[in-house]
């Protein structure tokens, strides 16, 4: 009889240990206040730093780009989509802690210089997820980047554009603010140029 009782107790302890090791949150009363983020840097299907579940419907190609009013990094002016005058806008969401973002920046700078007559390049920093603005200023200064840098201080624009990972880039036609291309993840310069040339050619034929 006692052997059966001891065996049941040992089995119960073993089951509890297995559950605790695999599902520790069941034994914790702490409530997480962290954003819903998952590190996907090991996922080769997404070349980005983090992925975040969007709070709104995913913005797709053919939809209208939401307008915004954001401060510029180098001035107190508020900037919106209507502030830009070129035929197309390349809107890139990025952060200083995101390695693919910082690696992509020189190619964005090259894109700005190559297509300056037709394209405005905007580096929209997700400032609500930065530790301090000084990190952004230092990175931009050290890299001699001259594209427009805007600060999304409250994360509202980030949510409006349903960004799921950074970097993410939106190619926007200025005449009607239509998103003509959305790219989730890092691009090379050749990829950026291919996307732009494809957009230009499509616009000519339409």
Secondary structure, DSSP 8 states (H G I E B T S, - for coil): -HHHHHHHHHHHHHHHHHHHHH-GGGG------S-SEEE-TT-TT--SSEEE--SS----TTSB-----EEETTSS-EE-GGG--SSEEEEEEE-TT-HHHHHHHHHHHHHHHHTTTTEEEEEEE-GGGSS-HHHHHHHHHHTT--SEEEE-SSSHHHHHTT--BSSEEEEEETTTTEEEEEEES---HHHHHHHHHHHHHHHHH-
